[in-house]
Amino acid sequence: MRIVRVAPSLVVVGLSAVLLAGCGGSGSSGVSSYSPPPTLAPTASSSVPAQVESTSDASAQRALAAPEPRTQQQVLRLPVGQVPRQLVGRWSGGIGDRTGEYLIIAEDGSYARGLNGSMPYSQGVIVSQGVNFMTYDTDGTQHVGQWDYTNAAGIEVLGVVFDGDYYSYAR
């Protein structure tokens, strides 16, 4: 079985030719009582293509089927992290002299910051060059910063500037 799509103008021309020929009748008055079904009558809002198109059943079913959703995700490639050894570990502190936040820095340079007891609000990779660093977050944002590490009688203090805001952490 083949499905054929025809432009409305071709249907009207074809039906007019049949009507003028008298539908092959016996030579009566030449007027036919035939009228096209309502679905064949052209309308101003018709969306039938202007050319004749032929498709097989399988391709017609594929064309009518809903498109499959795209599941391809964009993969964000983060640089290789690099941090001084003394920064690796879990730190507690917050912005200014506040507490209640954490900063976790791994040996591979990956990091996470968040409120204690909550999921991180910022995570990604730190690339440090001396006291200056750049963070590359998993959401695609980048931040510049500086750090200052102090070990005073076994109490480690880490001062960090993230985009102009000062955070102090201890462990």
DSSP file (Angstrom, degrees, kcal/mol; ACC not computed):
  #  RESIDUE AA STRUCTURE BP1 BP2  ACC     N-H-->O    O-->H-N    N-H-->O    O-->H-N    TCO  KAPPA ALPHA  PHI   PSI    X-CA   Y-CA   Z-CA
    1    1 A M              0   0    0      0, 0.0    56,-0.6     0, 0.0     2,-0.4   0.000 360.0 360.0 360.0 137.9    0.0    0.0    0.0
    2    2 A R  E     -A   56   0A   0     54,-0.1     2,-0.5    55,-0.1    54,-0.2  -0.949 360.0-141.7-122.8 142.8    1.3    3.5   -0.9
    3    3 A I  E     -A   55   0A   0     52,-1.7    52,-1.7    -2,-0.4     2,-0.5  -0.896  17.9-165.5-102.6 129.2    0.2    6.8    0.5
    4    4 A V  E     -A   54   0A   0     -2,-0.5     2,-0.5    50,-0.2    50,-0.2  -0.966   5.7-157.9-119.5 126.9    0.0    9.6   -2.0
    5    5 A R  E     -A   53   0A   0     48,-2.4    48,-1.7    -2,-0.5     2,-0.4  -0.898  14.5-172.1-103.3 131.1   -0.2   13.2   -1.0
    6    6 A V        -     0   0    0     -2,-0.5    46,-0.1    46,-0.2    45,-0.1  -0.957  26.6-111.3-126.8 140.8   -1.6   15.6   -3.6
    7    7 A A    >>  -     0   0    0     -2,-0.4     4,-1.4    43,-0.3     3,-0.8  -0.380  29.9-118.4 -65.8 146.7   -1.9   19.4   -3.6
    8    8 A P  H 3> S+     0   0    0      0, 0.0     4,-2.2     0, 0.0     5,-0.2   0.847 113.2  59.0 -56.7 -35.9   -5.5   20.8   -3.4
    9    9 A S  H 3> S+     0   0    0      1,-0.2     4,-2.2     2,-0.2     5,-0.2   0.864 103.8  51.6 -64.3 -34.2   -5.1   22.5   -6.8
   10   10 A L  H <> S+     0   0    0     -3,-0.8     4,-2.3     2,-0.2    -1,-0.2   0.859 108.3  51.8 -69.1 -34.5   -4.4   19.1   -8.4
   11   11 A V  H  X S+     0   0    0     -4,-1.4     4,-2.4     2,-0.2     5,-0.2   0.926 110.7  47.4 -66.4 -44.1   -7.5   17.6   -6.8
   12   12 A V  H  X S+     0   0    0     -4,-2.2     4,-2.4     2,-0.2    -2,-0.2   0.924 112.9  48.4 -63.8 -45.1   -9.7   20.5   -8.1
   13   13 A V  H  X S+     0   0    0     -4,-2.2     4,-2.0     1,-0.2    -1,-0.2   0.926 113.4  47.9 -61.3 -45.0   -8.3   20.2  -11.7
   14   14 A G  H  X S+     0   0    0     -4,-2.3     4,-1.7     1,-0.2    -2,-0.2   0.895 113.4  46.5 -63.9 -41.8   -8.8   16.4  -11.7
   15   15 A L  H  X S+     0   0    0     -4,-2.4     4,-2.5     2,-0.2    -1,-0.2   0.867 109.8  54.5 -70.3 -35.8  -12.4   16.6  -10.4
   16   16 A S  H  X S+     0   0    0     -4,-2.4     4,-2.6    -5,-0.2     5,-0.2   0.912 107.2  50.7 -63.9 -40.6  -13.2   19.4  -12.9
   17   17 A A  H  X S+     0   0    0     -4,-2.0     4,-1.6     1,-0.2    -1,-0.2   0.899 111.1  48.5 -63.8 -39.8  -12.0   17.2  -15.8
   18   18 A V  H  <>S+     0   0    0     -4,-1.7     5,-2.1     2,-0.2     4,-0.3   0.911 112.6  48.2 -66.5 -41.6  -14.2   14.4  -14.6
   19   19 A L  H ><5S+     0   0    0     -4,-2.5     3,-1.1     1,-0.2    -2,-0.2   0.895 110.9  50.2 -66.9 -40.2  -17.2   16.6  -14.2
   20   20 A L  H 3<5S+     0   0    0     -4,-2.6    -1,-0.2     1,-0.3    -2,-0.2   0.829 107.0  54.8 -68.4 -30.5  -16.7   18.2  -17.7
   21   21 A A  T ><5S-     0   0    0     -4,-1.6     3,-0.9    -5,-0.2    -1,-0.3   0.511 115.3-117.9 -79.5  -3.7  -16.5   14.7  -19.3
   22   22 A G  G X 5 -     0   0    0     -3,-1.1     3,-1.7    -4,-0.3    -3,-0.2   0.726  52.0 -79.6  76.0  20.9  -19.8   13.9  -17.7
   23   23 A C  G 3 <S-     0   0    0     -5,-2.1    -1,-0.2     1,-0.3    -4,-0.1   0.751  81.0 -67.6  57.4  26.4  -18.3   11.1  -15.6
   24   24 A G  G <  S+     0   0    0     -3,-0.9    -1,-0.3    -6,-0.2    -2,-0.2   0.810  92.7 161.3  68.8  27.4  -18.4    8.8  -18.7
   25   25 A G    <   -     0   0    0     -3,-1.7    -1,-0.1    -4,-0.2    -2,-0.1   0.086  56.1 -85.8 -74.5-170.3  -22.2    8.8  -18.6
   26   26 A S  S    S-     0   0    0      1,-0.1    -1,-0.1    -4,-0.0    -4,-0.1   0.098  72.9 -86.4 -89.8  21.8  -24.6    7.9  -21.4
   27   27 A G  S    S+     0   0    0     -5,-0.2    -1,-0.1     3,-0.0    -5,-0.0   0.767  77.7 150.8  83.8  26.3  -24.7   11.3  -23.0
   28   28 A S  S    S-     0   0    0     -6,-0.1    -3,-0.0     1,-0.1     0, 0.0   0.249  73.5 -46.2 -70.1-153.0  -27.4   12.8  -20.9
   29   29 A S  S    S-     0   0    0      1,-0.2     3,-0.1     2,-0.1    -1,-0.1   0.572  73.1-119.5 -60.4 -10.4  -27.5   16.5  -20.2
   30   30 A G  S    S+     0   0    0      1,-0.3     2,-0.5    -8,-0.1    -8,-0.2   0.420  78.5 117.7  85.2  -2.3  -23.7   16.6  -19.4
   31   31 A V        -     0   0    0     -9,-0.1     2,-0.3     2,-0.0    -1,-0.3  -0.859  50.6-156.4-100.6 131.4  -24.4   17.8  -15.8
   32   32 A S        -     0   0    0     -2,-0.5    -9,-0.1     2,-0.1   -13,-0.0  -0.806  19.3-147.9-108.0 147.1  -23.4   15.6  -13.0
   33   33 A S        +     0   0    0     -2,-0.3     2,-0.2     2,-0.0    -1,-0.1   0.334  62.3 121.6 -90.8   7.2  -24.8   15.5   -9.5
   34   34 A Y        -     0   0    0    -15,-0.1    -2,-0.1     0, 0.0   -11,-0.0  -0.498  37.6-179.6 -72.8 134.5  -21.4   14.4   -8.2
   35   35 A S        -     0   0    0     -2,-0.2    -2,-0.0   -16,-0.0     0, 0.0  -0.996  32.3-106.3-132.0 142.2  -19.8   16.7   -5.6
   36   36 A P        -     0   0    0      0, 0.0     5,-0.1     0, 0.0   -24,-0.0  -0.288  41.7 -98.5 -65.8 149.0  -16.4   16.1   -4.0
   37   37 A P    >>  -     0   0    0      0, 0.0     3,-1.9     0, 0.0     4,-0.7  -0.309  36.6-109.2 -61.8 152.5  -16.3   14.9   -0.4
   38   38 A P  G >4 S+     0   0    0      0, 0.0     3,-0.6     0, 0.0     0, 0.0   0.793 116.4  62.3 -57.0 -29.3  -15.7   17.7    2.1
   39   39 A T  G 34 S+     0   0    0      1,-0.2     0, 0.0     3,-0.0     0, 0.0   0.703 103.2  49.9 -72.6 -17.2  -12.2   16.4    2.9
   40   40 A L  G <4 S+     0   0    0     -3,-1.9    -1,-0.2     2,-0.1   -28,-0.1   0.610  84.5 104.0 -94.2 -13.1  -11.1   17.0   -0.7
   41   41 A A  S << S-     0   0    0     -4,-0.7     2,-0.1    -3,-0.6     0, 0.0  -0.516  78.0-117.0 -71.3 131.1  -12.3   20.5   -1.0
   42   42 A P        -     0   0    0      0, 0.0     2,-0.3     0, 0.0    -1,-0.1  -0.387  33.1-167.4 -68.6 145.1   -9.4   23.0   -0.8
   43   43 A T    >   -     0   0    0     -2,-0.1     3,-1.4     1,-0.1     0, 0.0  -0.884  33.6-115.6-128.5 162.1   -9.4   25.4    2.1
   44   44 A A  T 3  S+     0   0    0     -2,-0.3    -1,-0.1     1,-0.3     0, 0.0   0.784 116.7  49.5 -66.9 -26.5   -7.4   28.5    2.8
   45   45 A S  T 3  S+     0   0    0      2,-0.0    -1,-0.3    -3,-0.0     2,-0.1   0.224  79.6 138.0 -98.3  15.9   -5.8   26.8    5.8
   46   46 A S    <   -     0   0    0     -3,-1.4     0, 0.0     1,-0.1     0, 0.0  -0.370  34.8-169.6 -64.3 136.2   -4.8   23.7    3.9
   47   47 A S        +     0   0    0     -2,-0.1    -1,-0.1     2,-0.0     3,-0.1   0.064  39.3 132.2-113.6  23.6   -1.3   22.5    4.8
   48   48 A V        -     0   0    0      1,-0.1   -41,-0.0     2,-0.1    -2,-0.0  -0.588  64.9-106.8 -75.3 135.1   -1.0   19.9    2.0
   49   49 A P        -     0   0    0      0, 0.0     4,-0.1     0, 0.0    -1,-0.1  -0.215  19.2-125.3 -62.7 154.1    2.3   20.2    0.2
   50   50 A A  S    S+     0   0    0    -43,-0.1   -43,-0.3   -44,-0.1     2,-0.2   0.680  89.0  63.4 -76.1 -18.2    2.3   21.7   -3.3
   51   51 A Q  S    S-     0   0    0    -45,-0.1     2,-0.5     1,-0.0   -46,-0.0  -0.662  92.2-103.3-105.1 162.7    4.0   18.7   -4.9
   52   52 A V        -     0   0    0     -2,-0.2     2,-0.4   -46,-0.1   -46,-0.2  -0.720  41.9-172.6 -83.5 130.0    3.0   15.1   -5.2
   53   53 A E  E     -A    5   0A   0    -48,-1.7   -48,-2.4    -2,-0.5     2,-0.4  -0.986   9.5-164.1-129.6 134.2    4.8   13.0   -2.7
   54   54 A S  E     +A    4   0A   0     -2,-0.4     2,-0.3   -50,-0.2   -50,-0.2  -0.967  13.6 170.0-121.3 131.9    4.8    9.2   -2.4
   55   55 A T  E     -A    3   0A   0    -52,-1.7   -52,-1.7    -2,-0.4     2,-0.1  -0.952  30.7-115.1-136.3 156.6    6.0    7.3    0.6
   56   56 A S  E  >  -A    2   0A   0     -2,-0.3     4,-2.2   -54,-0.2     5,-0.2  -0.412  36.2-104.2 -83.3 167.5    5.8    3.7    1.8
   57   57 A D  H  > S+     0   0    0    -56,-0.6     4,-2.4     1,-0.2     5,-0.2   0.909 119.1  50.7 -57.6 -45.5    3.9    2.6    4.8
   58   58 A A  H  > S+     0   0    0      1,-0.2     4,-2.1     2,-0.2    -1,-0.2   0.920 112.5  44.5 -63.5 -44.8    7.0    2.2    7.0
   59   59 A S  H  > S+     0   0    0      1,-0.2     4,-2.3     2,-0.2    -1,-0.2   0.851 111.9  53.9 -70.8 -31.0    8.4    5.6    6.1
   60   60 A A  H  X S+     0   0    0     -4,-2.2     4,-1.9     2,-0.2    -2,-0.2   0.907 109.0  48.5 -65.9 -41.3    4.9    7.2    6.7
   61   61 A Q  H  X S+     0   0    0     -4,-2.4     4,-1.5     2,-0.2    -2,-0.2   0.899 111.9  49.2 -65.4 -39.6    4.7    5.6   10.1
   62   62 A R  H  < S+     0   0    0     -4,-2.1    -2,-0.2     1,-0.2    -1,-0.2   0.899 110.8  50.5 -65.0 -39.3    8.2    6.9   10.9
   63   63 A A  H  < S+     0   0    0     -4,-2.3    -1,-0.2     1,-0.2    -2,-0.2   0.849 113.6  44.9 -67.5 -33.4    7.3   10.4    9.7
   64   64 A L  H  < S+     0   0    0     -4,-1.9    -1,-0.2    -5,-0.1    -2,-0.2   0.700  93.5  98.7 -83.5 -20.0    4.2   10.4   11.9
   65   65 A A  S  < S-     0   0    0     -4,-1.5     3,-0.1    -5,-0.2    -3,-0.0  -0.341  86.8-100.2 -67.9 148.7    5.9    9.0   15.0
   66   66 A A        -     0   0    0      1,-0.1    -1,-0.1    -2,-0.0    -2,-0.1  -0.427  44.9-102.5 -66.2 140.8    7.0   11.5   17.7
   67   67 A P        -     0   0    0      0, 0.0    -1,-0.1     0, 0.0     3,-0.1  -0.357  37.9-108.2 -65.1 146.0   10.7   12.3   17.5
   68   68 A E        -     0   0    0      1,-0.1     2,-0.1    -3,-0.1    -3,-0.0  -0.535  38.2-107.8 -74.2 139.1   12.8   10.6   20.1
   69   69 A P        -     0   0    0      0, 0.0     2,-0.4     0, 0.0    -1,-0.1  -0.367  31.6-114.9 -67.3 146.2   14.1   12.9   22.8
   70   70 A R        +     0   0    0      1,-0.1     0, 0.0     2,-0.1     0, 0.0  -0.677  31.6 178.8 -82.4 130.6   17.8   13.8   22.7
   71   71 A T        +     0   0    0     -2,-0.4     2,-0.3     2,-0.1    -1,-0.1   0.334  37.0 125.4-112.5   4.8   19.7   12.5   25.7
   72   72 A Q        -     0   0    0      1,-0.0     2,-0.4     0, 0.0    -2,-0.1  -0.492  45.3-158.1 -68.8 127.4   23.1   13.8   24.7
   73   73 A Q        -     0   0    0     -2,-0.3     2,-0.4     0, 0.0    -2,-0.1  -0.853  20.6-114.2-108.7 143.4   24.6   15.8   27.5
   74   74 A Q        -     0   0    0     -2,-0.4     2,-0.6     1,-0.0     0, 0.0  -0.611  30.8-140.9 -74.6 130.3   27.3   18.4   27.1
   75   75 A V        -     0   0    0     -2,-0.4     2,-0.6     2,-0.0    -1,-0.0  -0.834   6.7-147.9 -98.0 123.3   30.4   17.2   28.9
   76   76 A L        -     0   0    0     -2,-0.6     2,-0.7    62,-0.1    64,-0.0  -0.803   9.8-150.0 -91.2 121.7   32.3   19.9   30.7
   77   77 A R        -     0   0    0     -2,-0.6    -2,-0.0     0, 0.0    -1,-0.0  -0.833  11.2-159.6 -96.5 116.5   36.1   19.1   30.7
   78   78 A L        -     0   0    0     -2,-0.7     3,-0.1     1,-0.1    59,-0.0  -0.660  21.5-110.5 -91.9 149.8   37.8   20.5   33.8
   79   79 A P        -     0   0    0      0, 0.0     2,-0.4     0, 0.0    -1,-0.1  -0.209  44.8 -83.0 -69.9 169.5   41.5   21.1   33.9
   80   80 A V        -     0   0    0      1,-0.1    29,-0.1    45,-0.1    45,-0.0  -0.614  52.4-122.4 -74.0 128.8   43.8   19.0   36.0
   81   81 A G        -     0   0    0     27,-0.7     2,-0.3    -2,-0.4    46,-0.3  -0.301  26.8-172.3 -73.1 156.8   43.8   20.3   39.6
   82   82 A Q  B     +b  127   0B   0     44,-2.6    46,-3.0    27,-0.2    26,-0.1  -0.876  13.5 157.8-153.2 115.4   46.9   21.4   41.3
   83   83 A V        -     0   0    0     24,-0.4     2,-0.1    -2,-0.3     5,-0.1  -0.981  44.9 -99.0-138.3 149.8   47.1   22.4   45.0
   84   84 A P    >   -     0   0    0      0, 0.0     3,-1.7     0, 0.0     4,-0.5  -0.394  37.3-118.2 -64.2 146.6   49.8   22.6   47.7
   85   85 A R  G >  S+     0   0    0      1,-0.3     3,-1.3     2,-0.2    22,-0.0   0.829 109.6  62.9 -57.0 -36.8   49.9   19.6   50.0
   86   86 A Q  G 3  S+     0   0    0      1,-0.3    -1,-0.3    63,-0.0     0, 0.0   0.673  98.0  57.5 -68.8 -14.2   49.2   21.7   53.1
   87   87 A L  G <  S+     0   0    0     -3,-1.7    -1,-0.3    19,-0.0    18,-0.2   0.649  80.4 108.8 -86.4 -15.3   45.8   22.7   51.7
   88   88 A V    <   +     0   0    0     -3,-1.3     2,-0.3    -4,-0.5    18,-0.2  -0.417  60.7  45.5 -68.9 130.7   44.5   19.2   51.3
   89   89 A G  E    S-C  105   0B   0     16,-2.7    16,-2.5    -2,-0.2     2,-0.5  -0.843  93.4 -43.6 136.6-170.6   41.8   18.2   53.8
   90   90 A R  E     -C  104   0B   0     -2,-0.3     2,-0.3    14,-0.2    14,-0.2  -0.835  49.8-170.2-100.7 131.2   38.6   19.4   55.4
   91   91 A W  E     -C  103   0B   0     12,-3.0    12,-2.0    -2,-0.5     2,-0.4  -0.900   7.5-154.3-119.6 148.1   38.4   22.9   56.6
   92   92 A S  E     +CD 102 170B   0     78,-2.2    78,-2.7    -2,-0.3     2,-0.3  -0.962  47.1  76.8-122.2 141.3   35.7   24.6   58.7
   93   93 A G  E     -CD 101 169B   0      8,-2.4     8,-2.7    -2,-0.4     2,-0.3  -0.933  51.0-139.4 164.8-138.1   34.8   28.3   58.8
   94   94 A G  E     - D   0 168B   0     74,-1.9    74,-2.4    -2,-0.3     2,-0.2  -0.983  44.9 -29.4 168.2-172.0   33.0   30.8   56.6
   95   95 A I  E >  S- D   0 167B   0     -2,-0.3     3,-2.1    72,-0.2    72,-0.3  -0.472 111.2 -25.7 -71.5 135.3   32.9   34.3   55.1
   96   96 A G  T 3  S-     0   0    0     70,-3.3    72,-0.5     1,-0.3    -2,-0.3  -0.429 130.9 -25.9  62.2-127.3   34.6   36.8   57.3
   97   97 A D  T 3  S+     0   0    0     -2,-0.2    -1,-0.3    70,-0.1    -2,-0.1   0.250 109.2 116.2-102.3  12.7   34.6   35.6   60.9
   98   98 A R    <   -     0   0    0     -3,-2.1    70,-0.2     1,-0.1     2,-0.2  -0.326  47.2-157.4 -77.0 162.3   31.4   33.5   60.5
   99   99 A T        +     0   0    0      1,-0.1    -4,-0.1    -5,-0.1    -5,-0.1  -0.703  54.7  86.0-126.1-179.4   31.3   29.7   60.9
  100  100 A G  S    S+     0   0    0      1,-0.4    16,-3.1    -2,-0.2     2,-0.3   0.477  71.5  98.2 103.9   3.2   29.0   27.0   59.6
  101  101 A E  E     -CE  93 115B   0     -8,-2.7    -8,-2.4    14,-0.3    -1,-0.4  -0.832  54.2-149.7-120.0 161.1   30.6   26.4   56.3
  102  102 A Y  E     -CE  92 114B   0     12,-2.8    12,-1.6    -2,-0.3     2,-0.4  -0.914   7.2-164.2-127.4 157.1   33.1   23.8   55.0
  103  103 A L  E     -CE  91 113B   0    -12,-2.0   -12,-3.0    -2,-0.3     2,-0.5  -0.972   9.9-169.6-137.0 121.7   35.8   23.6   52.4
  104  104 A I  E     -CE  90 112B   0      8,-2.6     8,-1.7    -2,-0.4     2,-0.5  -0.965   2.8-174.6-116.4 126.0   37.1   20.2   51.3
  105  105 A I  E     -CE  89 111B   0    -16,-2.5   -16,-2.7    -2,-0.5     6,-0.2  -0.983   9.1-155.8-122.6 125.5   40.2   20.1   49.1
  106  106 A A    >   -     0   0    0      4,-2.9     3,-1.9    -2,-0.5   -19,-0.0  -0.538  31.5-107.2 -95.9 164.0   41.4   16.8   47.7
  107  107 A E  T 3  S+     0   0    0      1,-0.3   -24,-0.4    -2,-0.2    -1,-0.1   0.815 119.3  57.9 -58.9 -32.1   45.0   15.8   46.6
  108  108 A D  T 3  S-     0   0    0    -26,-0.1   -27,-0.7     2,-0.1    -1,-0.3   0.434 122.3-105.0 -81.4   3.1   43.9   15.9   42.9
  109  109 A G  S <  S+     0   0    0     -3,-1.9    17,-2.9     1,-0.3   -27,-0.2   0.355  75.3 138.4  92.7  -6.3   42.8   19.6   43.3
  110  110 A S  E     - F   0 125B   0     15,-0.2    -4,-2.9   -29,-0.1    -1,-0.3  -0.444  30.1-177.8 -71.3 149.6   39.0   18.9   43.4
  111  111 A Y  E     -EF 105 124B   0     13,-2.1    13,-2.0    -6,-0.2     2,-0.3  -0.945  20.4-162.7-144.8 163.4   37.1   20.9   45.9
  112  112 A A  E     -EF 104 123B   0     -8,-1.7    -8,-2.6    -2,-0.3     2,-0.4  -0.980   5.3-169.5-147.6 139.3   33.7   21.5   47.4
  113  113 A R  E     +EF 103 122B   0      9,-3.1     8,-2.1    -2,-0.3     9,-1.8  -0.978  26.6 124.1-127.3 142.9   32.3   24.3   49.5
  114  114 A G  E     -EF 102 120B   0    -12,-1.6   -12,-2.8    -2,-0.4     2,-0.3  -0.984  58.5 -65.1-173.9-178.9   29.0   24.4   51.3
  115  115 A L  E >   -E  101   0B   0      4,-0.5     3,-2.3    -2,-0.3   -14,-0.3  -0.647  66.3 -90.7 -82.5 142.3   27.0   24.9   54.5
  116  116 A N  T 3  S+     0   0    0    -16,-3.1    -1,-0.1    -2,-0.3     3,-0.1  -0.268 114.6  16.2 -53.4 134.2   27.7   22.3   57.2
  117  117 A G  T 3  S+     0   0    0      1,-0.3    -1,-0.3    -3,-0.1     2,-0.3   0.508 113.6  94.2  80.3   5.7   25.2   19.4   56.8
  118  118 A S  S <  S-     0   0    0     -3,-2.3    -1,-0.3     1,-0.1     3,-0.1  -0.799  82.9 -90.6-125.5 166.5   24.3   20.4   53.3
  119  119 A M        -     0   0    0     -2,-0.3    -4,-0.5     1,-0.1    -1,-0.1  -0.359  60.9 -85.4 -66.6 154.8   25.2   19.6   49.7
  120  120 A P  E     -F  114   0B   0      0, 0.0    -6,-0.3     0, 0.0    -1,-0.1  -0.357  27.5-160.2 -65.0 141.8   28.0   21.8   48.3
  121  121 A Y  E    S+     0   0B   0     -8,-2.1     2,-0.3     1,-0.3    -7,-0.2   0.535  84.3  28.5 -93.8  -9.5   26.9   25.1   46.7
  122  122 A S  E    S+F  113   0B   0     -9,-1.8    -9,-3.1     2,-0.0     2,-0.3  -0.968  70.6 156.0-150.0 132.8   30.2   25.2   44.8
  123  123 A Q  E     +F  112   0B   0     -2,-0.3    15,-2.5   -11,-0.2    16,-0.4  -0.992  19.2  94.0-155.5 154.7   32.4   22.4   43.5
  124  124 A G  E     -FG 111 137B   0    -13,-2.0   -13,-2.1    -2,-0.3     2,-0.4  -0.901  68.3 -38.7 165.6-134.6   35.0   21.8   40.9
  125  125 A V  E     -FG 110 136B   0     11,-1.9    11,-2.7    -2,-0.3     2,-0.5  -0.977  37.8-146.2-132.6 140.7   38.8   22.0   40.5
  126  126 A I  E     - G   0 135B   0    -17,-2.9   -44,-2.6    -2,-0.4     2,-0.5  -0.911   7.5-168.1-105.8 132.6   41.4   24.3   41.9
  127  127 A V  E     -bG  82 134B   0      7,-2.6     7,-1.9    -2,-0.5     2,-0.4  -0.962  16.4-167.8-118.7 111.4   44.5   25.2   39.9
  128  128 A S  E     - G   0 133B   0    -46,-3.0     2,-0.4    -2,-0.5     5,-0.3  -0.800  19.9-177.4-105.9 139.7   47.0   27.0   42.2
  129  129 A Q  E >  S- G   0 132B   0      3,-3.2     3,-1.5    -2,-0.4     2,-0.3  -0.873  72.0 -51.5-131.4  98.8   50.2   28.8   41.2
  130  130 A G  T 3  S-     0   0    0     -2,-0.4    17,-0.0     1,-0.3    -1,-0.0  -0.570 119.8 -22.9  69.9-131.9   51.8   30.0   44.4
  131  131 A V  T 3  S+     0   0    0     -2,-0.3    16,-2.2    -3,-0.1     2,-0.3   0.522 125.5  84.0 -89.8  -5.7   49.3   31.9   46.5
  132  132 A N  E <   +GH 129 146B   0     -3,-1.5    -3,-3.2    14,-0.2     2,-0.3  -0.710  57.6 172.2 -94.6 147.4   47.1   32.7   43.5
  133  133 A F  E     -GH 128 145B   0     12,-2.5    12,-2.2    -2,-0.3     2,-0.4  -0.968  25.2-145.8-149.0 166.0   44.5   30.2   42.2
  134  134 A M  E     -GH 127 144B   0     -7,-1.9    -7,-2.6    -2,-0.3     2,-0.4  -0.999  15.0-148.7-131.4 133.6   41.7   29.7   39.8
  135  135 A T  E     -GH 126 143B   0      8,-3.0     8,-1.8    -2,-0.4     2,-0.6  -0.870   3.0-161.3-102.7 140.9   38.6   27.5   40.4
  136  136 A Y  E     -GH 125 142B   0    -11,-2.7   -11,-1.9    -2,-0.4     6,-0.2  -0.945  19.9-153.2-118.3 104.4   36.9   25.8   37.5
  137  137 A D  E >   -G  124   0B   0      4,-2.9     3,-1.9    -2,-0.6   -13,-0.3  -0.394  23.9-118.6 -84.1 156.8   33.4   24.9   38.8
  138  138 A T  T 3  S+     0   0    0    -15,-2.5   -14,-0.1     1,-0.3   -62,-0.1   0.679 113.9  61.2 -66.7 -17.6   31.3   22.0   37.5
  139  139 A D  T 3  S-     0   0    0    -16,-0.4    -1,-0.3     2,-0.1     3,-0.1   0.400 122.9-103.8 -88.8   4.0   28.6   24.5   36.4
  140  140 A G  S <  S+     0   0    0     -3,-1.9    -2,-0.1     1,-0.3     2,-0.1   0.306  79.8 128.3  96.4  -9.1   31.1   26.1   34.0
  141  141 A T        -     0   0    0     -5,-0.1    -4,-2.9     1,-0.0     2,-0.4  -0.441  43.2-152.1 -80.6 157.0   31.9   29.2   36.1
  142  142 A Q  E     -H  136   0B   0     -6,-0.2     2,-0.4    -2,-0.1    -6,-0.2  -0.971   9.3-169.9-128.4 143.8   35.5   30.3   37.0
  143  143 A H  E     -H  135   0B   0     -8,-1.8    -8,-3.0    -2,-0.4     2,-0.3  -0.988  12.3-143.2-134.7 143.1   36.6   32.2   40.0
  144  144 A V  E     +H  134   0B   0     -2,-0.4    19,-2.2   -10,-0.2     2,-0.3  -0.766  32.9 150.5-101.3 151.9   40.0   33.8   40.8
  145  145 A G  E     -HI 133 162B   0    -12,-2.2   -12,-2.5    -2,-0.3     2,-0.3  -0.970  34.2-131.3-164.1 178.4   41.4   33.9   44.3
  146  146 A Q  E     -HI 132 161B   0     15,-1.2    15,-2.9    -2,-0.3     2,-0.3  -0.970  17.3-155.6-139.0 152.9   44.3   33.9   46.7
  147  147 A W  E     - I   0 160B   0    -16,-2.2     2,-0.4    -2,-0.3    13,-0.2  -0.937   6.4-163.6-130.4 155.5   45.0   31.8   49.7
  148  148 A D  E     - I   0 159B   0     11,-2.4    11,-3.0    -2,-0.3     2,-0.4  -0.954  12.3-163.0-139.5 117.0   47.1   32.4   52.9
  149  149 A Y  E     + I   0 158B   0     -2,-0.4     2,-0.4     9,-0.2     9,-0.2  -0.850   9.7 177.6-106.6 135.0   48.1   29.3   55.0
  150  150 A T  E     - I   0 157B   0      7,-2.6     7,-3.2    -2,-0.4     2,-0.6  -1.000  15.5-165.5-136.1 134.7   49.3   29.5   58.6
  151  151 A N  E     + I   0 156B   0     -2,-0.4     2,-0.7     5,-0.2     5,-0.2  -0.935  14.4 179.2-118.3 105.7   50.3   26.8   61.0
  152  152 A A  E >  S- I   0 155B   0      3,-2.6     3,-1.6    -2,-0.6    -2,-0.0  -0.892  71.3 -34.8-113.5 102.9   50.5   28.2   64.5
  153  153 A A  T 3  S-     0   0    0     -2,-0.7    -1,-0.2     1,-0.3     3,-0.1   0.869 124.9 -43.9  55.0  42.3   51.4   25.6   67.2
  154  154 A G  T 3  S+     0   0    0      1,-0.2     2,-0.7     0, 0.0    -1,-0.3   0.369 114.1 114.1  88.3  -6.2   49.4   22.9   65.4
  155  155 A I  E <   -I  152   0B   0     -3,-1.6    -3,-2.6    15,-0.0     2,-0.4  -0.890  55.3-153.1 -99.4 116.1   46.3   25.1   64.6
  156  156 A E  E     -I  151   0B   0     -2,-0.7    15,-1.6    -5,-0.2     2,-0.4  -0.752  11.4-171.4 -93.7 132.5   46.1   25.5   60.9
  157  157 A V  E     -IJ 150 170B   0     -7,-3.2    -7,-2.6    -2,-0.4     2,-0.5  -0.982   4.3-166.9-124.6 133.2   44.4   28.6   59.5
  158  158 A L  E     -IJ 149 169B   0     11,-2.9    11,-2.6    -2,-0.4     2,-0.5  -0.970   1.8-165.6-123.4 116.2   43.5   29.1   55.9
  159  159 A G  E     -IJ 148 168B   0    -11,-3.0   -11,-2.4    -2,-0.5     2,-0.4  -0.883  14.4-176.4 -98.5 129.5   42.5   32.5   54.6
  160  160 A V  E     -IJ 147 167B   0      7,-3.2     7,-3.4    -2,-0.5     2,-0.6  -0.988  19.8-156.2-131.9 134.3   40.9   32.5   51.2
  161  161 A V  E     -IJ 146 166B   0    -15,-2.9   -15,-1.2    -2,-0.4     2,-0.6  -0.949  13.3-174.7-108.2 114.3   39.7   35.3   48.9
  162  162 A F  E >  S-IJ 145 165B   0      3,-2.3     3,-2.3    -2,-0.6   -17,-0.2  -0.948  74.1 -29.5-107.8 113.2   37.1   34.1   46.4
  163  163 A D  T 3  S-     0   0    0    -19,-2.2    -1,-0.2    -2,-0.6   -18,-0.1   0.849 127.5 -44.4  48.5  43.0   36.1   36.8   44.0
  164  164 A G  T 3  S+     0   0    0      1,-0.3     2,-0.4   -20,-0.2    -1,-0.3   0.269 114.3 113.0  91.3 -12.7   36.9   39.6   46.5
  165  165 A D  E <   - J   0 162B   0     -3,-2.3    -3,-2.3   -70,-0.0     2,-0.5  -0.801  61.6-134.9 -96.1 136.0   35.1   38.0   49.5
  166  166 A Y  E     - J   0 161B   0     -2,-0.4   -70,-3.3    -5,-0.2     2,-0.4  -0.776  22.2-175.8 -94.4 129.1   37.4   36.9   52.4
  167  167 A Y  E     -DJ  95 160B   0     -7,-3.4    -7,-3.2    -2,-0.5     2,-0.4  -0.962   8.8-157.7-120.3 139.3   36.8   33.5   54.0
  168  168 A S  E     +DJ  94 159B   0    -74,-2.4   -74,-1.9   -72,-0.5     2,-0.3  -0.977  13.8 178.6-120.0 133.9   38.6   32.1   57.0
  169  169 A Y  E     -DJ  93 158B   0    -11,-2.6   -11,-2.9    -2,-0.4     2,-0.3  -0.916   4.1-173.5-129.4 154.1   38.9   28.4   57.7
  170  170 A A  E      DJ  92 157B   0    -78,-2.7   -78,-2.2    -2,-0.3   -13,-0.2  -0.951 360.0 360.0-141.9 162.2   40.6   26.4   60.4
  171  171 A R              0   0    0    -15,-1.6   -14,-0.1    -2,-0.3    -1,-0.1   0.243 360.0 360.0-156.0 360.0   41.3   22.7   61.3
